[in-house]
Amino acid sequence: MKSLFLSVVILLASTIASADEIIKNSSFTEYQNQKVAQAILHECQIGDRLEVVSQEERIDRVDQGITDVYYTTKMTGIKFYDQGRYNDYKITVESVLFSGYNHNTKDWGTFSVLSVKCDLL
């Protein structure tokens, strides 16, 4: 019984650790990281070793204190194509955080990925 409990604890700990490391060096929340990772996987079929190299923000002051934040995030990632063989990619993600209410996270700020561009290095 103790070994079963220990196995469950180890499995939960590894799941929690991997959720935080979806994208290394990212300043986004976990929800935003998941949205970015899903978009990269959908557009480029890349989902391994994603890491932020740089990130630029552009603030758009809409009206009466409402601001939208546009992000340009440059990343690296790899795509495995055979056992132990992979290609390196440079990934550029355009995203935005609108000043609206997000019903998924039950918080203010609706995050959306606008575009994903992947280039083979």
KEKOLKOL-348827 format. One record per atom (N, C-alpha, C): residue number from 1; atom name; x, y, z. Coordinates in pm, 1 decimal. Each point is the difference from the previous one (the first is absolute). Example, Ala and Ser with C-alpha at 12.3 -4.5 7.8 and 13.67 -1.06 7.14 Angstrom:
# KEKOLKOL-348827
1; N; 1319.0; -569.0; 780.0
1; CA; -89.0; 119.0; 0.0
1; C; 90.0; 120.0; 0.0
2; N; -35.0; 105.0; -72.0
2; CA; 82.0; 119.0; 6.0
2; C; -77.0; 109.0; 73.0
This chain:
# KEKOLKOL-348827
1; N; 82.1; -119.5; 0.0
1; CA; -82.1; 119.5; 0.0
1; C; 86.5; 125.8; 0.0
2; N; 110.8; -4.1; 76.7
2; CA; 89.0; 116.1; 4.2
2; C; 63.7; 25.0; -136.2
3; N; 34.6; -108.3; -70.5
3; CA; 63.1; 18.4; -131.4
3; C; -98.8; 59.8; -100.4
4; N; -127.1; -36.9; 9.5
4; CA; -101.2; 58.6; -87.9
4; C; -15.1; 149.5; 28.5
5; N; -5.3; 35.3; 126.8
5; CA; -10.2; 141.2; 39.2
5; C; 120.7; 78.6; -48.8
6; N; 119.4; -56.9; 17.4
6; CA; 122.8; 66.3; -43.0
6; C; -0.2; 18.8; -151.8
7; N; -47.6; -99.6; -74.1
7; CA; -6.0; 10.6; -146.1
7; C; -93.4; 111.9; -43.7
8; N; -114.5; 11.8; 67.4
8; CA; -95.7; 105.9; -32.8
8; C; 59.7; 136.5; 28.9
9; N; 69.0; 15.8; 112.5
9; CA; 63.0; 127.1; 36.1
9; C; 105.9; 38.5; -102.8
10; N; 82.0; -94.8; -42.0
10; CA; 104.3; 27.6; -99.0
10; C; -62.3; 38.9; -133.9
11; N; -106.1; -70.0; -40.1
11; CA; -68.0; 32.4; -124.9
11; C; -60.2; 140.2; 4.0
12; N; -63.9; 35.6; 109.8
12; CA; -57.1; 134.5; 13.2
12; C; 108.4; 106.7; -1.2
13; N; 110.5; -25.1; 68.7
13; CA; 109.8; 97.8; 4.1
13; C; 58.4; 21.6; -139.2
14; N; 16.5; -106.5; -77.5
14; CA; 55.0; 15.7; -135.1
14; C; -97.7; 71.2; -91.7
15; N; -130.0; -23.4; 18.5
15; CA; -101.1; 69.3; -80.1
15; C; -0.5; 149.3; 29.9
16; N; 7.5; 36.0; 126.4
16; CA; 2.6; 141.5; 39.2
16; C; 125.8; 67.2; -51.7
17; N; 114.9; -65.8; 10.3
17; CA; 125.4; 57.9; -48.0
17; C; -3.9; 20.0; -150.9
18; N; -55.2; -96.5; -74.2
18; CA; -3.2; 14.0; -145.3
18; C; -98.0; 108.4; -43.8
19; N; -105.9; 23.3; 76.0
19; CA; -94.6; 106.1; -34.6
19; C; 64.9; 136.7; 10.0
20; N; 89.6; 18.5; 96.1
20; CA; 69.0; 127.1; 15.1
20; C; 106.4; 20.0; -107.1
21; N; 47.8; -107.1; -60.2
21; CA; 109.1; 7.0; -96.3
21; C; -46.8; -21.7; -142.7
22; N; -122.9; 39.6; -32.8
22; CA; -48.6; -13.4; -137.2
22; C; 91.6; 79.8; -92.7
23; N; 27.7; 123.7; 39.6
23; CA; 88.9; 87.7; -76.3
23; C; 99.7; 61.4; 98.8
24; N; 126.2; -29.2; -19.1
24; CA; 102.5; 52.2; 90.7
24; C; 19.8; 149.7; -20.9
25; N; 34.0; 68.7; 106.3
25; CA; 30.0; 144.0; 0.6
25; C; -118.7; 86.7; -43.3
26; N; -120.7; -50.6; 15.5
26; CA; -117.9; 74.8; -40.6
26; C; -52.7; 84.6; 114.9
27; N; -47.1; 119.1; -33.6
27; CA; -60.0; 87.4; 100.8
27; C; -152.1; -12.5; 0.7
28; N; -54.4; -83.9; -88.8
28; CA; -143.4; -21.3; -6.9
28; C; -48.8; -85.7; 116.7
29; N; -130.4; 6.1; 24.2
29; CA; -61.7; -87.3; 98.9
29; C; -6.3; -141.9; -56.9
30; N; -33.5; -95.4; 84.7
30; CA; -10.0; -138.9; -46.2
30; C; -106.1; -13.7; -109.7
31; N; -113.7; 67.0; 16.6
31; CA; -106.7; -3.6; -101.2
31; C; 49.9; 54.8; -134.0
32; N; 71.5; 113.9; 4.0
32; CA; 52.2; 59.5; -122.6
32; C; 104.6; -89.8; -64.0
33; N; 86.8; -61.5; 81.4
33; CA; 99.6; -93.2; -52.5
33; C; -66.7; -117.8; -69.8
34; N; -107.0; -51.1; 57.5
34; CA; -71.2; -111.7; -61.9
34; C; -58.7; 40.8; -134.4
35; N; -58.0; 120.2; -7.3
35; CA; -56.5; 48.7; -126.4
35; C; 109.2; 15.4; -106.9
36; N; 115.7; 54.2; 39.0
36; CA; 111.0; 17.6; -94.5
36; C; 51.9; -135.9; -45.4
37; N; 20.6; -91.7; 93.6
37; CA; 50.8; -132.9; -34.4
37; C; -96.3; -74.5; -92.1
38; N; -130.5; 11.7; 24.4
38; CA; -99.9; -63.8; -86.4
38; C; 4.2; 58.1; -141.3
39; N; 15.6; 132.0; -9.9
39; CA; 5.5; 64.8; -131.2
39; C; 125.3; -43.2; -76.8
40; N; 113.2; -10.7; 69.7
40; CA; 123.7; -44.1; -65.5
40; C; -13.4; -144.6; -46.0
41; N; -57.1; -83.8; 83.4
41; CA; -19.3; -140.4; -36.6
41; C; -94.2; -12.6; -119.6
42; N; -105.5; 80.4; -2.1
42; CA; -97.5; -4.8; -110.0
42; C; 59.9; 51.2; -131.3
43; N; 71.3; 111.9; 5.3
43; CA; 52.1; 62.7; -121.8
43; C; 126.9; -67.2; -53.0
44; N; 87.9; -46.1; 91.1
44; CA; 132.8; -45.2; -42.3
44; C; 33.5; -142.4; 41.5
45; N; -86.7; -63.0; 78.0
45; CA; 25.0; -133.4; 53.6
45; C; 128.6; -5.4; 82.7
46; N; 27.2; 107.1; 72.8
46; CA; 117.5; 8.1; 87.6
46; C; -51.0; 10.8; 142.7
47; N; 51.2; -86.8; 87.4
47; CA; -46.0; 4.2; 137.5
47; C; 107.0; -32.5; 102.2
48; N; 124.7; -9.7; -44.5
48; CA; 107.2; -38.7; 91.4
48; C; 99.5; 113.7; 20.0
49; N; 45.9; 10.7; 123.2
49; CA; 104.3; 95.7; 40.3
49; C; -28.2; 142.4; -47.6
50; N; -120.1; 45.8; 25.9
50; CA; -35.2; 137.9; -33.9
50; C; 63.1; 93.9; 102.1
51; N; 65.5; 103.6; -49.8
51; CA; 68.0; 93.9; 88.4
51; C; -6.0; 140.9; -58.2
52; N; -36.3; 95.9; 84.6
52; CA; -8.8; 139.5; -42.6
52; C; 140.2; 59.9; -7.9
53; N; 29.6; 63.1; -113.9
53; CA; 127.3; 69.2; -19.5
53; C; -17.2; 148.1; 29.5
54; N; -109.2; 58.2; -51.2
54; CA; -28.6; 140.9; 26.3
54; C; -149.6; 23.8; -13.3
55; N; -44.1; 109.1; 64.0
55; CA; -141.5; 34.4; -6.9
55; C; -15.2; 151.5; 2.1
56; N; -77.6; 51.4; -95.2
56; CA; -28.2; 142.5; -6.8
56; C; -147.5; 22.7; 28.5
57; N; -29.8; 110.8; 67.8
57; CA; -138.4; 36.8; 29.2
57; C; -31.4; 133.3; -65.0
58; N; -121.3; 11.1; -52.0
58; CA; -48.7; 128.1; -50.3
58; C; -134.2; 24.8; 65.9
59; N; -11.2; 109.9; 72.2
59; CA; -123.5; 31.7; 72.0
59; C; -84.8; 92.7; -85.4
60; N; -124.9; -39.9; -19.7
60; CA; -96.3; 79.3; -76.3
60; C; -102.4; 54.5; 99.1
61; N; 4.8; 131.4; 24.2
61; CA; -94.7; 63.2; 91.7
61; C; -127.5; 30.7; -78.2
62; N; -101.7; -80.5; 24.0
62; CA; -122.3; 5.4; -79.6
62; C; -84.3; 120.7; 39.3
63; N; -47.1; 1.6; 125.9
63; CA; -87.2; 108.3; 42.4
63; C; -24.7; -11.9; 149.6
64; N; -4.6; 110.6; 70.2
64; CA; -38.7; 7.7; 140.8
64; C; 66.6; -106.5; 87.9
65; N; 131.1; -12.6; -12.0
65; CA; 74.3; -94.1; 83.1
65; C; 3.5; -142.2; -51.6
66; N; -65.5; -26.3; -110.4
66; CA; 2.8; -134.3; -57.8
66; C; 124.8; -12.7; -85.5
67; N; 78.9; -103.2; 28.6
67; CA; 122.1; -22.6; -76.2
67; C; 4.6; -143.9; -49.1
68; N; 44.6; -17.9; -121.4
68; CA; 26.6; -131.2; -57.0
68; C; 151.2; -11.1; -15.4
69; N; 53.7; -117.6; 28.4
69; CA; 144.6; -20.6; -8.9
69; C; 27.3; -100.9; -111.4
70; N; 76.8; 43.9; -99.5
70; CA; 39.0; -86.8; -111.4
70; C; 141.8; -49.8; 24.3
71; N; 21.8; -129.7; -20.1
71; CA; 130.1; -62.5; 25.2
71; C; 56.7; -57.6; -129.6
72; N; 130.5; 16.6; -17.2
72; CA; 75.6; -71.1; -102.1
72; C; 103.9; -81.7; 75.9
73; N; -16.3; -131.3; -3.4
73; CA; 86.1; -89.2; 76.4
73; C; 83.0; -83.0; -96.2
74; N; 132.0; 7.1; 16.1
74; CA; 92.1; -80.0; -81.2
74; C; 47.2; -116.6; 86.5
75; N; -11.2; -119.4; -57.2
75; CA; 29.0; -121.3; 74.7
75; C; 83.9; -96.0; -83.4
76; N; 48.2; -103.6; 66.9
76; CA; 61.8; -112.9; -68.3
76; C; -74.7; -125.7; 41.0
77; N; 8.7; -100.0; -83.5
77; CA; -62.2; -128.2; 29.2
77; C; 58.4; -105.1; -91.9
78; N; -26.8; -125.4; 31.3
78; CA; 49.2; -107.8; -84.9
78; C; -115.8; -89.6; -42.0
79; N; 21.7; -67.5; -112.3
79; CA; -97.9; -95.7; -51.3
79; C; 74.5; -130.5; -26.9
80; N; -39.4; -104.0; 73.6
80; CA; 60.2; -131.1; -20.7
80; C; -59.0; -63.0; -125.9
81; N; 84.8; -57.2; -83.8
81; CA; -48.8; -68.7; -118.7
81; C; 48.7; -144.4; -8.0
82; N; 90.9; -39.8; 88.0
82; CA; 48.2; -137.1; 6.4
82; C; 59.6; -19.2; 138.7
83; N; 33.0; -121.8; 34.8
83; CA; 56.0; -25.6; 132.3
83; C; 128.8; 79.2; 19.1
84; N; -5.2; 95.6; 91.7
84; CA; 117.8; 80.5; 31.4
84; C; 34.0; 106.0; -102.3
85; N; -75.1; 11.1; -106.3
85; CA; 26.7; 100.6; -103.1
85; C; -109.9; 105.2; 4.0
86; N; 42.2; 123.7; -13.0
86; CA; -96.9; 109.2; 7.1
86; C; 50.6; 120.0; -79.0
87; N; -92.7; 90.1; -27.8
87; CA; 32.0; 126.8; -65.3
87; C; -25.8; 112.9; 98.8
88; N; 85.7; 101.6; -5.3
88; CA; -17.1; 120.9; 82.3
88; C; -82.6; 101.0; -78.3
89; N; -88.7; 69.7; 72.5
89; CA; -86.6; 99.5; -61.9
89; C; 5.9; 132.2; 75.1
90; N; -13.7; 108.6; -76.6
90; CA; -21.3; 132.7; 56.4
90; C; -149.6; 26.9; -16.1
91; N; -64.8; 36.5; 110.1
91; CA; -145.8; 17.1; 0.1
91; C; -32.6; 143.7; 39.7
92; N; -88.1; 63.5; -74.8
92; CA; -47.0; 133.8; 33.7
92; C; -150.9; -7.1; 22.1
93; N; -42.3; 44.1; 118.4
93; CA; -141.4; -5.0; 36.6
93; C; -49.5; 142.3; 23.6
94; N; -106.3; 37.2; -69.2
94; CA; -68.1; 127.6; 22.0
94; C; -124.3; -30.1; 82.7
95; N; -15.1; 67.9; 113.2
95; CA; -115.5; -24.1; 86.4
95; C; -47.0; 132.0; 60.6
96; N; -117.1; -5.3; 63.6
96; CA; -56.9; 121.1; 58.3
96; C; -75.4; -35.1; 127.5
97; N; 5.4; 92.5; 95.5
97; CA; -77.6; -9.8; 122.9
97; C; -98.4; 116.0; -1.2
98; N; -126.6; -30.9; -33.0
98; CA; -103.8; 102.0; -5.5
98; C; -53.3; 28.8; 139.4
99; N; -48.0; 121.3; 21.7
99; CA; -55.9; 39.6; 130.2
99; C; -145.2; -41.1; 12.1
100; N; -26.6; -125.1; -17.6
100; CA; -135.7; -51.7; 13.9
100; C; -2.9; -108.8; 104.8
101; N; -118.4; -47.0; 32.5
101; CA; -13.9; -105.3; 100.0
101; C; 14.2; -135.9; -66.9
102; N; 84.6; -85.3; 55.2
102; CA; 24.0; -133.2; -52.8
102; C; -81.6; -100.1; 81.3
103; N; -100.4; -58.1; -61.0
103; CA; -87.5; -94.1; 70.8
103; C; 68.4; -133.7; 28.0
104; N; 106.5; -32.1; -74.4
104; CA; 73.6; -124.6; 26.0
104; C; 80.3; 8.0; 128.6
105; N; 67.8; 111.7; 20.8
105; CA; 84.9; 14.9; 118.9
105; C; -71.2; 71.9; 113.0
106; N; -120.0; 52.8; -28.4
106; CA; -77.1; 76.3; 99.4
106; C; 80.7; 120.4; 50.9
107; N; 65.0; 67.6; -93.6
107; CA; 83.6; 114.2; 34.5
107; C; -3.8; 98.6; -116.3
108; N; 46.1; 120.4; 26.5
108; CA; 5.4; 101.9; -104.2
108; C; 120.9; -22.5; -88.2
109; N; -16.6; 19.2; -127.9
109; CA; 106.8; -15.1; -96.9
109; C; -23.6; -119.9; -89.0
110; N; -42.5; 24.7; -123.2
110; CA; -21.8; -106.7; -95.9
110; C; 124.3; -14.2; -86.3
111; N; 64.7; -116.1; 6.5
111; CA; 124.7; -25.0; -71.8
111; C; -29.4; -74.8; -128.8
112; N; 63.8; 43.5; -107.4
112; CA; -20.5; -63.8; -129.3
112; C; 131.1; -2.8; -78.8
113; N; 24.5; -109.7; -68.3
113; CA; 116.5; -10.9; -88.1
113; C; -44.1; 42.0; -139.7
114; N; 67.5; 100.8; -54.2
114; CA; -37.0; 54.4; -130.4
114; C; 68.6; -73.5; -114.4
115; N; 128.6; -31.9; 16.1
115; CA; 72.1; -69.6; -106.7
115; C; 121.0; -73.8; 56.4
116; N; 40.2; -104.5; -73.0
116; CA; 117.8; -79.2; 35.8
116; C; 78.8; -20.4; -129.0
117; N; 129.8; 27.5; 6.7
117; CA; 87.6; -20.9; -115.3
117; C; 119.1; -83.4; 45.5
118; N; 27.6; -108.9; -69.3
118; CA; 109.7; -89.1; 35.7
118; C; 99.0; -8.7; -115.9
119; N; 126.7; 21.4; 30.2
119; CA; 105.5; -7.5; -101.2
119; C; 105.0; -100.4; 44.0
120; N; 36.1; -88.7; -92.2
120; CA; 104.4; -99.2; 24.8
120; C; 134.5; 68.9; 8.0
121; N; 76.7; -31.0; 104.1
121; CA; 133.4; 61.1; 13.0
121; C; 103.3; -80.0; -75.5
